Amino acid sequence: MVVLAASICTRSGKPLLSRQFRPMPRSRVDGLLAAFPKLIPVNSQHTTVETNDVRFVYQPFEELYVLLITNKGSNILQDINTLQLLVRLISSLTPAMSEPAILHHSFDLLCAFDEVVSLGYKENVSLSQVRNVLEGESHEEKIQEIIARNKEAEAKEELKRRAKQLEMQRREQQRIAQIGGGSSRSSGMGGGYGNNSNNTPGGYSSVPRYEQPTSQETYRTSSPSISSSQQQQTTTKPKFSGSGMKLGKKGGKQSDLINAALGGVQENDIDLEPQPEPEPEPVLETEVSADVLEKVEQDSIHVTIKEQLSLTLLRDGGLESFELKGDLDLRITDAAKSKIRLTLEPKDTYSDLQFKQHPNVAKFTGSEKIIGLKDPSRSFPVGQGLGVLRWRLNSKDESNVPLNVTVWPQPRGDGTSDVAIEYELESQHLSLKNVVISIPVPSGSLPSVTGEADWRLSGNSFVWTIDTIDSENSNGSLEFRCQGDSDAFFPVSVGFAASGSLADVEVAKAVLIEDGSEQTFSQERILTVDKYEIV
């Protein structure tokens, strides 16, 4: 396939925009475009026309033609595919398919043509990829902007914290200065009562002020007497004397107040560096916790079966990857029932599973799946859970997928698409809770939803939530219209938590080894999703 030129012309053959991908003089292109409308048969239903030298692949739009000029040996199917992509680009870049709009956005259209076709050959690109290149958006730049905004917000919070801290220290110093001034006046009034046994003038002895030890671990005393001028100066601008004793490498607000109350904390000793806070782990929209499931009342013998599903589906059908991991946890709270063995319910699905036992648990022998210790004289631990069995399933069979979700976008030709979503429960023995289907949508777009559903916009994702999907409510659908092409709505993520086992692993009975009696037990089966994507 060789594309000689991509052009937009009027019905009369007047060229509005043309991009040549092979060396061609302008007169040659003008001549081909001028002769093109005359070659189209009247009432023709075809979109191709040929001359002795070239082929025109075109699509009419009111008063305009969008066409490709190719050689006669090119692949017509690839030419039509290239033309459709160019038409979608023109529709998304121009508000209307008119001559003024084409001329106004001619530079953007030429750049888009260059991204689609290079040296006459089509590049393997989609509409969204071309739009991203033209917009020049950078994921790294967005991340840096977010980091800068976070740093700015942290700096503002730190300034507020420091200002509040310094204000509290100033008030504490004022309070200490007022207490010191009152003590000085009391000492002056007591001077006329004579000397005490220690020959101290007045009826009161001077109260030593506690000072924090310096680096030489010494203590000093100072008189509480403060003159009025010194008191006024302390009130307006508190001074800190002495190096002080640090109660920690980085004191908080409480330690700073204690230092200020004891006196002698230098301003340089206050560490005002912000404490690094742990960043919260990002939570995906499709991460569903097993807490939404109903709890099972536990007996003295309790079995917990947990499975985790990870799969990737193709949008056109087919399974790219599928992995199921499961484990069986045994918890015994009665020591009299610690010597038991468990028997799994016989199922045909076990043949596809890869089982792995705990090192102290005996391997499966025969047709029955029995879980017991290698040494029958030993007992299972009491009061704590023990993972006695694990299994794994890797498959390319699409029938193993418990919930089939189909997302079908249909472009409308005006830059928007109708998106149909449909789900169907394949594993009827499961009960799915809090099912979340997350579909990416272009930034700034607002979907128009048909019908009633529990949906919301979260960032650049359309999130549809279904409370329960089970055998009684096994299927459903939703439609919405949104800006974007088919590729803009993938990959789709799905999340849920389910009561049950996808591999249908189940304990049938628990038998006491000593007398062979069956024991009552409780059983809980949980299925969660690690990754469920449609790409």
Secondary structure, DSSP 8 states (H G I E B T S, - for coil): --EEEEEEEETT--EEEEEESS---HHHHHHHHHHHHHHS-TT---SEEE-SSEEEEEEEETTEEEEEEEETTS-HHHHHHHHHHHHHHHHHHSSSSSHHHHHHTHHHHHHHHHHHEETTEE-S--HHHHHHHHHT--HHHHHHHHHHHHHHHHHHHHHHHHHHHHHHHHHHHHHHHHHHHHHHHHHHHGGGG---TT--SSSS----------TT-----------HHHHHHHHHS----S----SSSS--HHHHHHHHHHS---GGGS--------------TT---GGGS------SEEEEEEEEEEEEE-TTS-EEEEEEEEEEEEEE--GGG-SEEEEE---GGGGG-EEEE-TTB----SSS-EE-BSSTTS---BSSEEEEEEEEEE---GGG-SEEEEEEEEE-SSSEEEEEEEEEES-TT-EEEEEEEEEE--TT---EEES---EEEETTEEEEEEEEESSSS-EEEEEEEEES-GGGG-SEEEEEEEES-TT---EEEEEETTT--EE--EEEEEEEEEEEEE-
